[in-house]
Amino acid sequence: MTAFLESRGIELPLGAPEDGPDVQSVRALGNLKDEYFQQHLKQHGVEIYETSIALVRKLRAQEIKTVDGVRGLRPGARGNPST
């Protein structure tokens, strides 16, 4: 979120993880985006790509580590775009 805003010349304080939509901060904006995304998923679901599932299974069979979207979004997780 920070890099996206910076690339557009938008400066906001980082804020706190619990910032709500009434706060002008990077984390508040990220939380709002996450809320909209979750609403979208509940309304429309997701499309499953069988070839992607097969690839992940093949990688795991070869003991190559993969990270699912849920674990990758945990605060502090490597690769989490909000950290």
VEXPA-363206 format. One record per residue: x, y, z of N, C-alpha, C, CB in turn; residue in three letters. Coordinates in steps of 0.1 Angstrom, whole numbers, padded with zeros to 4 digits, always signed. Glycine has a CB too. Layout:
BEGIN
XYZXYZXYZXYZala
...
% end
This chain:
BEGIN
+0008-0012+0000+0000+0000+0000+0009+0013+0000-0009+0000+0012met
+0019+0012+0008+0028+0024+0009+0035+0027-0004+0039+0022+0020thr
+0040+0017-0011+0047+0019-0024+0037+0024-0034+0053+0006-0029ala
+0024+0019-0034+0014+0023-0044+0011+0038-0042+0001+0015-0042phe
+0010+0042-0029+0007+0056-0026+0019+0065-0030+0003+0058-0012leu
+0031+0061-0026+0043+0069-0029+0045+0070-0044+0055+0062-0023glu
+0042+0060-0052+0043+0061-0066+0034+0071-0073+0041+0047-0073ser
+0024+0075-0065+0014+0085-0070+0016+0098-0063+0000+0080-0069arg
+0027+0100-0055+0029+0112-0048+0020+0115-0037+0028+0124-0058gly
+0014+0104-0031+0005+0106-0020+0012+0102-0007-0008+0097-0021ile
+0012+0112+0002+0019+0109+0015+0009+0108+0026+0029+0121+0018glu
+0010+0097+0034+0001+0095+0045+0010+0089+0056-0011+0086+0042leu
+0007+0092+0069+0014+0085+0080+0011+0070+0079+0011+0091+0094pro
+0020+0062+0084+0018+0047+0084+0006+0044+0093+0030+0040+0090leu
+0004+0049+0104-0007+0046+0113-0005+0033+0120-0020+0046+0105gly
-0016+0029+0127-0016+0017+0135-0025+0006+0128-0022+0020+0149ala
-0021-0007+0131-0029-0018+0124-0044-0017+0126-0024-0031+0129pro
-0048-0012+0137-0063-0011+0140-0070+0001+0135-0065-0012+0155glu
-0063+0010+0127-0069+0022+0122-0081+0019+0114-0059+0030+0114asp
-0092+0027+0117-0104+0025+0110-0106+0035+0099-0116+0027+0119gly
-0117+0035+0091-0118+0044+0080-0119+0059+0083-0131+0040+0073pro
-0120+0062+0096-0121+0076+0100-0107+0082+0102-0128+0078+0113asp
-0096+0074+0100-0082+0078+0102-0076+0079+0088-0075+0068+0111val
-0068+0090+0086-0061+0091+0074-0047+0086+0076-0061+0106+0069gln
-0045+0073+0073-0032+0066+0074-0032+0055+0063-0030+0061+0088ser
-0019+0051+0061-0017+0040+0051-0025+0027+0056-0002+0037+0050val
-0023+0024+0069-0030+0012+0074-0045+0013+0074-0025+0009+0088arg
-0050+0025+0076-0065+0027+0076-0070+0024+0061-0069+0041+0080ala
-0063+0030+0052-0066+0028+0038-0065+0013+0034-0057+0036+0029leu
-0054+0006+0039-0053-0008+0036-0064-0016+0042-0039-0013+0041gly
-0068-0013+0055-0079-0020+0061-0092-0018+0053-0081-0015+0075asn
-0094-0006+0048-0106-0003+0041-0106-0011+0028-0108+0012+0038leu
-0095-0012+0021-0093-0020+0009-0096-0034+0012-0079-0018+0003lys
-0090-0039+0023-0093-0053+0027-0108-0056+0029-0085-0057+0039asp
-0114-0047+0036-0128-0048+0038-0136-0049+0025-0134-0037+0047glu
-0134-0040+0016-0140-0040+0003-0138-0054-0005-0136-0029-0006tyr
-0125-0058-0004-0121-0071-0010-0129-0082-0005-0106-0073-0009phe
-0130-0083+0009-0137-0094+0015-0152-0094+0011-0135-0093+0030gln
-0158-0082+0011-0172-0081+0006-0173-0086-0008-0176-0066+0007gln
-0164-0083-0017-0164-0087-0030-0163-0102-0031-0153-0081-0039his
-0154-0108-0023-0153-0123-0023-0166-0130-0018-0141-0127-0014leu
-0172-0124-0008-0185-0130-0003-0196-0129-0013-0189-0122+0010lys
-0196-0118-0021-0207-0117-0031-0204-0125-0044-0208-0102-0035gln
-0191-0126-0048-0188-0131-0061-0180-0144-0061-0181-0121-0069his
-0175-0147-0049-0166-0159-0048-0153-0158-0056-0174-0171-0053gly
-0147-0169-0058-0134-0169-0065-0134-0180-0076-0122-0171-0056val
-0127-0177-0086-0126-0187-0097-0113-0196-0094-0125-0181-0111glu
-0115-0209-0094-0104-0218-0091-0097-0222-0104-0108-0230-0083ile
-0084-0221-0105-0077-0225-0117-0070-0238-0114-0066-0214-0121tyr
-0075-0249-0120-0070-0262-0118-0055-0264-0121-0078-0272-0126glu
-0051-0256-0131-0036-0257-0134-0028-0252-0123-0033-0250-0148thr
-0033-0241-0116-0025-0236-0105-0025-0245-0093-0032-0222-0101ser
-0036-0252-0091-0037-0262-0080-0027-0273-0083-0052-0267-0079ile
-0027-0278-0095-0018-0288-0099-0003-0284-0097-0020-0292-0114ala
+0000-0272-0101+0013-0267-0099+0018-0267-0085+0015-0253-0105leu
+0009-0262-0076+0012-0261-0062+0014-0275-0056+0001-0254-0054val
+0006-0285-0060+0007-0298-0056+0020-0304-0060-0005-0307-0061arg
+0024-0301-0073+0037-0307-0078+0049-0301-0071+0038-0303-0093lys
+0048-0288-0068+0059-0281-0060+0060-0287-0046+0057-0266-0059leu
+0049-0289-0040+0049-0295-0026+0054-0309-0026+0035-0294-0020arg
+0051-0317-0037+0055-0330-0038+0070-0331-0039+0049-0338-0050ala
+0076-0320-0045+0091-0319-0046+0097-0312-0034+0094-0312-0059gln
+0089-0310-0024+0093-0304-0011+0097-0289-0013+0104-0312-0005glu
+0092-0283-0023+0094-0269-0025+0083-0261-0018+0094-0265-0041ile
+0088-0252-0009+0078-0245+0000+0069-0236-0008+0086-0237+0010lys
+0057-0236-0004+0047-0226-0010+0040-0220+0002+0037-0233-0020thr
+0034-0208-0001+0027-0200+0010+0013-0198+0004+0034-0187+0014val
+0003-0201+0012-0011-0198+0008-0014-0184+0011-0021-0208+0014asp
-0024-0179+0005-0028-0165+0007-0032-0161+0021-0040-0162-0002gly
-0037-0170+0028-0041-0167+0042-0029-0165+0051-0050-0178+0048val
-0020-0174+0050-0008-0173+0059+0001-0162+0054+0000-0186+0058arg
+0001-0159+0041+0009-0148+0036+0005-0135+0040+0010-0149+0021gly
-0008-0134+0045-0013-0121+0049-0012-0118+0064-0028-0120+0045leu
-0007-0127+0071-0005-0125+0085+0004-0113+0088+0000-0138+0093arg
+0001-0105+0097+0010-0093+0100+0024-0098+0103+0005-0085+0112pro
+0034-0092+0096+0048-0095+0098+0053-0106+0089+0050-0099+0112gly
+0043-0113+0082+0047-0124+0073+0056-0118+0061+0035-0131+0068ala
+0066-0126+0058+0074-0121+0046+0066-0121+0034+0087-0130+0045arg
+0066-0111+0026+0058-0110+0014+0044-0103+0017+0056-0123+0009gly
+0041-0100+0029+0028-0094+0032+0029-0079+0027+0025-0094+0047asn
+0021-0075+0018+0022-0062+0012+0019-0050+0022+0012-0060+0001pro
+0013-0053+0033+0010-0043+0043+0022-0040+0053-0002-0046+0051ser
+0032-0048+0052+0043-0046+0061+0055-0040+0055+0047-0060+0068thr
% end
